[in-house]
Every structure is written in C-alpha cells, then in structure tokens.
Amino acid sequence: MATIDIHNLSGEKVGTLDLADEIFGAVNEDLLWEAVKHYRASQRAGTHKTKARWEVSGSGKKLWKQKGTGRARIGSIRSPLWRHGATVHGPQPRSYDYTFPRKKLMGALRSALAAKLADGKLIVVNAFDVKEPKTKDFRKALNSLKVDKTVLIVEEAKHENPNLGLSARNIQGLELIRSNEVHPYHLLRYDRVIFSHPAIEKLQVSLKSSVSKRQHKPKEKEDGGKKAISERRRRPRHDKAAEVA
C-alpha cells in the first residue's frame, strides 16, 4: 500500500496517509482521453447557426421568366447559389453533450489520481485553515508547498471557509473546487493538485465503492482457476475407434 506525506500550510510534514492500491494503481490513458473528450463536449455552447433560405432577407419574386432569356433558370434572389443567399445544410444550434457511463467516469478519476501520484504532483495538507482573507499570505503558503505553476485546490464539500475563497480567487492559474465536483479533466489540466486531508479521505471511500468486484479477487484463486483450465485442455481425448478395435 502506497503512502503520502501530509503537510501543513507552512510546508512542514505532520503525518502520513495510506493510499488504496485499487485507486492509486494503474493508469488507463484511453479512459482518460474518453473522459476529457466527454467533459469538453458538454462544455460547448452549440450556438452556431447559419441562415436557411426562408430566413435570408430578399424578395421571393421570380427575377425573370423561365425560358427565352438565354440565362440560367432562377426562382429567387435568396438562392444558395447567389451571393448573400442562404446556406445549404449549415450548422444549427444543438447540444454536444452525450451520456457517459458512471463506472467509466470513476475509473478515469482513479487513473487521473494515480497519474498525479506517479508524477509526484499530488499534495495533501491537514487543513486549509486560513484565518484572514489575504492573498499575500496564501501565496506564501503555496510557495512553501513548492507550487510554482498552475494548481488545483480541492476542499471538503461540507467545509465552509469563506476566507479560503477570498484568499485564492485573485491568484492566477488557481482553481478551487469541492471534493464532490472533482473531474479527471480538472486533475489533468493543472500542474499540481492540493487536497485537504478530509477531502481525499472521502474521495477514497467513494472511489472504493465504484471498483468492480473482479479487482478485489485474490490472485491465488485466479491462478488456480487458470491452472485447472490449462489441465483440462491438456487431457488427451478419448479415442472411440481404439476401443472398438
């Protein structure tokens, strides 16, 4: 079982936290790509639109008679073939969102956390005890935690500390979210991730419940089953022709 150090806002180590192997294990890059693609698709506005033939301004009168002029046949000045005319099969307002299985989302979240831990960019603090809403003091705390680029701060959902939001909102490249709002896209977007101790513990509990039962099976039983199958395959077939002879 992997462990991670717990620091305070001064950068001092105050304890350790055990991390579950089924959460902070292998990284599934394909699943991460699918989760990020779904998130970005759901964020699209989908307000693009072109004017159809009935929406373009202009008269509907036939410009000249059908035959006898030597020119091409035309029925309206709003034709898509003409300049300032309509657009054929152009984009219309729609939603790009689509359903994404919850099991795949939880799996992608586990992979994102495992990737951050493997890169050494996952930080856990005991608590975000910000006594005064001062950006300068909170910036010093981030410097003591060796945060020099973009950072994502994850706080417990039920924890209410208005000073934390007031101190962090003016820092460029910083985003503050609740533990029940964490998405793989957030974890991959920022260079470092800082969890409070209660937030990461609750997240571990919820992610453990989403792990499939197949991953909890001991390896010995699986190996025994594989050996039994291989032994069955190796057994010689019973030759009926030999018995008749």
Short mmCIF file of the C-alpha atoms (twelve columns), coordinates in Angstrom:
data_MODEL
# 
_entry.id   MODEL 
# 
loop_
_atom_site.group_PDB 
_atom_site.id 
_atom_site.type_symbol 
_atom_site.label_atom_id 
_atom_site.label_alt_id 
_atom_site.label_comp_id 
_atom_site.label_asym_id 
_atom_site.label_seq_id 
_atom_site.Cartn_x 
_atom_site.Cartn_y 
_atom_site.Cartn_z 
_atom_site.pdbx_PDB_model_num 
ATOM 1   C CA . MET A 1   0.000   0.000   0.000   1 
ATOM 2   C CA . ALA A 2   1.395   3.375   -1.014  1 
ATOM 3   C CA . THR A 3   1.636   6.278   1.410   1 
ATOM 4   C CA . ILE A 4   1.825   10.036  1.030   1 
ATOM 5   C CA . ASP A 5   3.044   12.723  3.402   1 
ATOM 6   C CA . ILE A 6   0.626   15.191  4.969   1 
ATOM 7   C CA . HIS A 7   1.865   18.786  5.283   1 
ATOM 8   C CA . ASN A 8   0.565   21.939  6.854   1 
ATOM 9   C CA . LEU A 9   0.346   25.302  5.110   1 
ATOM 10  C CA . SER A 10  3.886   26.071  6.298   1 
ATOM 11  C CA . GLY A 11  5.260   23.120  4.323   1 
ATOM 12  C CA . GLU A 12  6.080   21.016  7.398   1 
ATOM 13  C CA . LYS A 13  5.339   17.294  7.497   1 
ATOM 14  C CA . VAL A 14  2.705   16.479  10.126  1 
ATOM 15  C CA . GLY A 15  1.784   12.882  9.234   1 
ATOM 16  C CA . THR A 16  1.246   10.250  6.554   1 
ATOM 17  C CA . LEU A 17  -1.789  8.883   4.732   1 
ATOM 18  C CA . ASP A 18  -2.293  5.363   3.390   1 
ATOM 19  C CA . LEU A 19  -3.481  5.225   -0.217  1 
ATOM 20  C CA . ALA A 20  -5.562  2.350   -1.539  1 
ATOM 21  C CA . ASP A 21  -3.888  0.266   -4.244  1 
ATOM 22  C CA . GLU A 22  -7.143  -0.188  -6.168  1 
ATOM 23  C CA . ILE A 23  -7.386  3.607   -6.559  1 
ATOM 24  C CA . PHE A 24  -3.777  4.694   -6.945  1 
ATOM 25  C CA . GLY A 25  -2.741  1.819   -9.195  1 
ATOM 26  C CA . ALA A 26  -2.512  1.526   -12.966 1 
ATOM 27  C CA . VAL A 27  -3.207  4.432   -15.336 1 
ATOM 28  C CA . ASN A 28  -5.644  3.882   -18.200 1 
ATOM 29  C CA . GLU A 29  -4.764  6.561   -20.760 1 
ATOM 30  C CA . ASP A 30  -7.549  5.581   -23.158 1 
ATOM 31  C CA . LEU A 31  -10.149 6.014   -20.429 1 
ATOM 32  C CA . LEU A 32  -8.701  9.409   -19.505 1 
ATOM 33  C CA . TRP A 33  -8.975  10.529  -23.123 1 
ATOM 34  C CA . GLU A 34  -12.640 9.476   -23.250 1 
ATOM 35  C CA . ALA A 35  -13.446 11.325  -20.001 1 
ATOM 36  C CA . VAL A 36  -11.752 14.538  -21.147 1 
ATOM 37  C CA . LYS A 37  -13.475 14.357  -24.530 1 
ATOM 38  C CA . HIS A 38  -16.883 13.959  -22.854 1 
ATOM 39  C CA . TYR A 39  -16.246 16.876  -20.478 1 
ATOM 40  C CA . ARG A 40  -15.151 19.234  -23.238 1 
ATOM 41  C CA . ALA A 41  -18.114 18.236  -25.390 1 
ATOM 42  C CA . SER A 42  -20.531 19.044  -22.567 1 
ATOM 43  C CA . GLN A 43  -18.947 22.495  -22.177 1 
ATOM 44  C CA . ARG A 44  -19.597 23.505  -25.794 1 
ATOM 45  C CA . ALA A 45  -22.246 26.185  -26.223 1 
ATOM 46  C CA . GLY A 46  -23.552 24.849  -29.522 1 
ATOM 47  C CA . THR A 47  -24.970 28.249  -30.521 1 
ATOM 48  C CA . HIS A 48  -23.573 28.238  -34.062 1 
ATOM 49  C CA . LYS A 49  -26.164 28.862  -36.766 1 
ATOM 50  C CA . THR A 50  -26.433 29.769  -40.438 1 
ATOM 51  C CA . LYS A 51  -29.476 31.258  -42.163 1 
ATOM 52  C CA . ALA A 52  -31.675 28.978  -44.193 1 
ATOM 53  C CA . ARG A 53  -33.428 30.036  -47.380 1 
ATOM 54  C CA . TRP A 54  -36.553 31.196  -45.577 1 
ATOM 55  C CA . GLU A 55  -34.515 33.333  -43.127 1 
ATOM 56  C CA . VAL A 56  -32.458 35.350  -45.646 1 
ATOM 57  C CA . SER A 57  -33.784 38.816  -46.433 1 
ATOM 58  C CA . GLY A 58  -34.843 39.435  -50.022 1 
ATOM 59  C CA . SER A 59  -37.817 39.224  -52.342 1 
ATOM 60  C CA . GLY A 60  -39.325 35.900  -53.322 1 
ATOM 61  C CA . LYS A 61  -40.316 37.128  -56.757 1 
ATOM 62  C CA . LYS A 62  -39.003 35.261  -59.794 1 
ATOM 63  C CA . LEU A 63  -36.352 37.510  -61.335 1 
ATOM 64  C CA . TRP A 64  -37.031 36.662  -64.998 1 
ATOM 65  C CA . LYS A 65  -39.122 34.234  -66.920 1 
ATOM 66  C CA . GLN A 66  -38.221 30.575  -67.080 1 
ATOM 67  C CA . LYS A 67  -37.410 30.352  -70.808 1 
ATOM 68  C CA . GLY A 68  -36.358 32.561  -73.656 1 
ATOM 69  C CA . THR A 69  -33.757 34.788  -71.987 1 
ATOM 70  C CA . GLY A 70  -30.709 32.596  -72.550 1 
ATOM 71  C CA . ARG A 71  -29.798 32.822  -68.867 1 
ATOM 72  C CA . ALA A 72  -29.912 30.169  -66.192 1 
ATOM 73  C CA . ARG A 73  -33.187 29.393  -64.517 1 
ATOM 74  C CA . ILE A 74  -33.640 31.206  -61.191 1 
ATOM 75  C CA . GLY A 75  -36.592 31.307  -58.840 1 
ATOM 76  C CA . SER A 76  -35.438 33.620  -56.020 1 
ATOM 77  C CA . ILE A 77  -32.659 36.036  -55.108 1 
ATOM 78  C CA . ARG A 78  -32.261 34.086  -51.851 1 
ATOM 79  C CA . SER A 79  -30.915 31.038  -53.668 1 
ATOM 80  C CA . PRO A 80  -27.805 29.415  -52.110 1 
ATOM 81  C CA . LEU A 81  -26.062 29.766  -55.487 1 
ATOM 82  C CA . TRP A 82  -26.114 33.558  -55.269 1 
ATOM 83  C CA . ARG A 83  -24.027 35.926  -53.209 1 
ATOM 84  C CA . HIS A 84  -25.756 36.923  -49.939 1 
ATOM 85  C CA . GLY A 85  -28.005 33.919  -50.371 1 
ATOM 86  C CA . ALA A 86  -28.839 31.144  -47.940 1 
ATOM 87  C CA . THR A 87  -26.533 28.376  -46.709 1 
ATOM 88  C CA . VAL A 88  -27.375 24.783  -47.518 1 
ATOM 89  C CA . HIS A 89  -27.070 22.194  -44.709 1 
ATOM 90  C CA . GLY A 90  -25.298 24.673  -42.436 1 
ATOM 91  C CA . PRO A 91  -24.784 24.192  -38.680 1 
ATOM 92  C CA . GLN A 92  -27.792 24.649  -36.406 1 
ATOM 93  C CA . PRO A 93  -27.965 25.107  -32.604 1 
ATOM 94  C CA . ARG A 94  -27.632 21.806  -30.785 1 
ATOM 95  C CA . SER A 95  -26.186 20.212  -27.677 1 
ATOM 96  C CA . TYR A 96  -22.915 18.279  -27.952 1 
ATOM 97  C CA . ASP A 97  -23.431 16.527  -24.624 1 
ATOM 98  C CA . TYR A 98  -23.859 12.762  -24.537 1 
ATOM 99  C CA . THR A 99  -24.233 10.117  -21.885 1 
ATOM 100 C CA . PHE A 100 -21.086 8.764   -20.264 1 
ATOM 101 C CA . PRO A 101 -21.208 5.670   -18.001 1 
ATOM 102 C CA . ARG A 102 -20.567 6.413   -14.355 1 
ATOM 103 C CA . LYS A 103 -18.267 3.391   -13.977 1 
ATOM 104 C CA . LYS A 104 -16.040 4.714   -16.758 1 
ATOM 105 C CA . LEU A 105 -16.010 8.168   -15.154 1 
ATOM 106 C CA . MET A 106 -14.969 6.733   -11.787 1 
ATOM 107 C CA . GLY A 107 -12.293 4.646   -13.499 1 
ATOM 108 C CA . ALA A 108 -10.940 7.726   -15.256 1 
ATOM 109 C CA . LEU A 109 -10.871 9.590   -11.939 1 
ATOM 110 C CA . ARG A 110 -8.845  6.795   -10.359 1 
ATOM 111 C CA . SER A 111 -6.428  6.861   -13.299 1 
ATOM 112 C CA . ALA A 112 -6.026  10.643  -13.048 1 
ATOM 113 C CA . LEU A 113 -5.223  10.423  -9.331  1 
ATOM 114 C CA . ALA A 114 -2.742  7.603   -9.971  1 
ATOM 115 C CA . ALA A 115 -1.038  9.657   -12.695 1 
ATOM 116 C CA . LYS A 116 -0.650  12.655  -10.374 1 
ATOM 117 C CA . LEU A 117 0.781   10.456  -7.633  1 
ATOM 118 C CA . ALA A 118 3.229   8.803   -10.032 1 
ATOM 119 C CA . ASP A 119 4.443   12.214  -11.233 1 
ATOM 120 C CA . GLY A 120 4.892   13.433  -7.651  1 
ATOM 121 C CA . LYS A 121 2.441   16.291  -8.143  1 
ATOM 122 C CA . LEU A 122 -0.169  15.276  -5.590  1 
ATOM 123 C CA . ILE A 123 -0.061  17.205  -2.307  1 
ATOM 124 C CA . VAL A 124 -2.109  16.615  0.842   1 
ATOM 125 C CA . VAL A 125 -2.457  19.200  3.618   1 
ATOM 126 C CA . ASN A 126 -4.021  18.630  7.011   1 
ATOM 127 C CA . ALA A 127 -6.464  21.553  6.613   1 
ATOM 128 C CA . PHE A 128 -6.857  24.876  4.822   1 
ATOM 129 C CA . ASP A 129 -7.018  26.966  7.988   1 
ATOM 130 C CA . VAL A 130 -6.963  30.468  6.525   1 
ATOM 131 C CA . LYS A 131 -7.604  32.898  9.346   1 
ATOM 132 C CA . GLU A 132 -7.603  36.120  7.315   1 
ATOM 133 C CA . PRO A 133 -8.632  36.752  3.699   1 
ATOM 134 C CA . LYS A 134 -5.201  37.812  2.471   1 
ATOM 135 C CA . THR A 135 -3.916  36.748  -0.931  1 
ATOM 136 C CA . LYS A 136 -0.317  37.531  0.014   1 
ATOM 137 C CA . ASP A 137 -0.328  35.103  2.950   1 
ATOM 138 C CA . PHE A 138 -1.938  32.340  0.918   1 
ATOM 139 C CA . ARG A 139 0.628   32.854  -1.853  1 
ATOM 140 C CA . LYS A 140 3.368   32.323  0.742   1 
ATOM 141 C CA . ALA A 141 1.700   29.072  1.788   1 
ATOM 142 C CA . LEU A 142 1.709   27.864  -1.822  1 
ATOM 143 C CA . ASN A 143 5.388   28.768  -2.147  1 
ATOM 144 C CA . SER A 144 6.179   26.730  0.969   1 
ATOM 145 C CA . LEU A 145 4.405   23.774  -0.656  1 
ATOM 146 C CA . LYS A 146 6.617   24.251  -3.761  1 
ATOM 147 C CA . VAL A 147 3.771   25.295  -6.051  1 
ATOM 148 C CA . ASP A 148 5.257   27.433  -8.826  1 
ATOM 149 C CA . LYS A 149 2.806   26.768  -11.682 1 
ATOM 150 C CA . THR A 150 -0.914  26.160  -12.006 1 
ATOM 151 C CA . VAL A 151 -2.625  24.435  -9.089  1 
ATOM 152 C CA . LEU A 152 -5.995  22.862  -8.279  1 
ATOM 153 C CA . ILE A 153 -7.205  23.057  -4.667  1 
ATOM 154 C CA . VAL A 154 -9.775  20.518  -3.519  1 
ATOM 155 C CA . GLU A 155 -11.618 21.152  -0.267  1 
ATOM 156 C CA . GLU A 156 -14.223 19.073  1.542   1 
ATOM 157 C CA . ALA A 157 -17.750 19.659  0.279   1 
ATOM 158 C CA . LYS A 158 -19.261 20.446  3.689   1 
ATOM 159 C CA . HIS A 159 -16.360 22.600  4.859   1 
ATOM 160 C CA . GLU A 160 -17.283 26.285  4.789   1 
ATOM 161 C CA . ASN A 161 -14.376 28.728  4.929   1 
ATOM 162 C CA . PRO A 162 -15.081 31.993  3.100   1 
ATOM 163 C CA . ASN A 163 -11.543 33.210  3.834   1 
ATOM 164 C CA . LEU A 164 -10.127 30.443  1.640   1 
ATOM 165 C CA . GLY A 165 -12.148 31.530  -1.371  1 
ATOM 166 C CA . LEU A 166 -11.356 35.203  -0.833  1 
ATOM 167 C CA . SER A 167 -7.633  34.494  -0.468  1 
ATOM 168 C CA . ALA A 168 -7.375  32.233  -3.518  1 
ATOM 169 C CA . ARG A 169 -9.638  33.908  -6.071  1 
ATOM 170 C CA . ASN A 170 -7.109  36.558  -7.165  1 
ATOM 171 C CA . ILE A 171 -4.225  34.134  -7.757  1 
ATOM 172 C CA . GLN A 172 -3.677  33.448  -11.440 1 
ATOM 173 C CA . GLY A 173 -3.652  29.794  -12.502 1 
ATOM 174 C CA . LEU A 174 -5.501  28.598  -9.366  1 
ATOM 175 C CA . GLU A 175 -8.918  26.938  -9.157  1 
ATOM 176 C CA . LEU A 176 -10.804 25.995  -6.004  1 
ATOM 177 C CA . ILE A 177 -13.426 23.215  -6.184  1 
ATOM 178 C CA . ARG A 178 -15.266 20.912  -3.795  1 
ATOM 179 C CA . SER A 179 -14.430 17.237  -3.382  1 
ATOM 180 C CA . ASN A 180 -17.769 16.172  -4.893  1 
ATOM 181 C CA . GLU A 181 -17.049 18.227  -8.052  1 
ATOM 182 C CA . VAL A 182 -13.666 16.718  -8.967  1 
ATOM 183 C CA . HIS A 183 -13.414 15.572  -12.575 1 
ATOM 184 C CA . PRO A 184 -10.485 13.927  -14.388 1 
ATOM 185 C CA . TYR A 185 -10.330 16.989  -16.643 1 
ATOM 186 C CA . HIS A 186 -9.560  19.205  -13.621 1 
ATOM 187 C CA . LEU A 187 -6.787  16.926  -12.406 1 
ATOM 188 C CA . LEU A 188 -5.103  16.771  -15.806 1 
ATOM 189 C CA . ARG A 189 -5.482  20.460  -16.587 1 
ATOM 190 C CA . TYR A 190 -3.417  21.763  -13.666 1 
ATOM 191 C CA . ASP A 191 0.222   21.066  -12.881 1 
ATOM 192 C CA . ARG A 192 -0.283  20.281  -9.187  1 
ATOM 193 C CA . VAL A 193 -3.249  19.209  -7.078  1 
ATOM 194 C CA . ILE A 194 -3.640  20.002  -3.382  1 
ATOM 195 C CA . PHE A 195 -6.186  18.001  -1.356  1 
ATOM 196 C CA . SER A 196 -7.203  18.614  2.202   1 
ATOM 197 C CA . HIS A 197 -6.964  15.529  4.399   1 
ATOM 198 C CA . PRO A 198 -10.756 15.129  4.892   1 
ATOM 199 C CA . ALA A 199 -11.395 15.702  1.170   1 
ATOM 200 C CA . ILE A 200 -9.076  12.964  -0.086  1 
ATOM 201 C CA . GLU A 201 -10.305 10.504  2.550   1 
ATOM 202 C CA . LYS A 202 -13.939 10.944  1.494   1 
ATOM 203 C CA . LEU A 203 -12.944 10.704  -2.148  1 
ATOM 204 C CA . GLN A 204 -11.142 7.428   -1.463  1 
ATOM 205 C CA . VAL A 205 -14.236 5.985   0.203   1 
ATOM 206 C CA . SER A 206 -16.481 6.879   -2.739  1 
ATOM 207 C CA . LEU A 207 -13.969 5.566   -5.301  1 
ATOM 208 C CA . LYS A 208 -13.512 2.280   -3.447  1 
ATOM 209 C CA . SER A 209 -17.216 1.559   -3.757  1 
ATOM 210 C CA . SER A 210 -17.017 2.071   -7.532  1 
ATOM 211 C CA . VAL A 211 -14.261 -0.515  -8.051  1 
ATOM 212 C CA . SER A 212 -15.532 -3.675  -9.742  1 
ATOM 213 C CA . LYS A 213 -15.614 -6.892  -7.736  1 
ATOM 214 C CA . ARG A 214 -13.213 -8.581  -10.159 1 
ATOM 215 C CA . GLN A 215 -10.383 -6.343  -8.955  1 
ATOM 216 C CA . HIS A 216 -10.951 -7.467  -5.342  1 
ATOM 217 C CA . LYS A 217 -10.436 -11.192 -6.100  1 
ATOM 218 C CA . PRO A 218 -7.166  -12.641 -4.710  1 
ATOM 219 C CA . LYS A 219 -4.588  -13.627 -7.267  1 
ATOM 220 C CA . GLU A 220 -4.199  -17.164 -5.857  1 
ATOM 221 C CA . LYS A 221 -7.765  -18.140 -6.765  1 
ATOM 222 C CA . GLU A 222 -7.394  -16.685 -10.219 1 
ATOM 223 C CA . ASP A 223 -4.135  -18.557 -10.773 1 
ATOM 224 C CA . GLY A 224 -5.729  -21.788 -9.539  1 
ATOM 225 C CA . GLY A 225 -8.596  -21.369 -11.965 1 
ATOM 226 C CA . LYS A 226 -6.216  -20.790 -14.851 1 
ATOM 227 C CA . LYS A 227 -4.227  -23.935 -13.944 1 
ATOM 228 C CA . ALA A 228 -7.416  -26.008 -13.841 1 
ATOM 229 C CA . ILE A 229 -8.436  -24.782 -17.279 1 
ATOM 230 C CA . SER A 230 -4.994  -25.489 -18.705 1 
ATOM 231 C CA . GLU A 231 -5.056  -29.030 -17.234 1 
ATOM 232 C CA . ARG A 232 -8.419  -29.734 -18.853 1 
ATOM 233 C CA . ARG A 233 -7.086  -28.648 -22.200 1 
ATOM 234 C CA . ARG A 234 -4.035  -30.905 -21.857 1 
ATOM 235 C CA . ARG A 235 -6.073  -34.069 -21.174 1 
ATOM 236 C CA . PRO A 236 -5.952  -36.478 -24.150 1 
ATOM 237 C CA . ARG A 237 -9.165  -37.088 -25.981 1 
ATOM 238 C CA . HIS A 238 -10.803 -40.495 -25.615 1 
ATOM 239 C CA . ASP A 239 -10.459 -42.417 -28.902 1 
ATOM 240 C CA . LYS A 240 -13.609 -44.492 -29.503 1 
ATOM 241 C CA . ALA A 241 -12.087 -46.220 -32.580 1 
ATOM 242 C CA . ALA A 242 -9.359  -47.717 -30.422 1 
ATOM 243 C CA . GLU A 243 -11.922 -49.283 -28.045 1 
ATOM 244 C CA . VAL A 244 -13.850 -50.886 -30.935 1 
ATOM 245 C CA . ALA A 245 -10.649 -52.461 -32.250 1 
# 
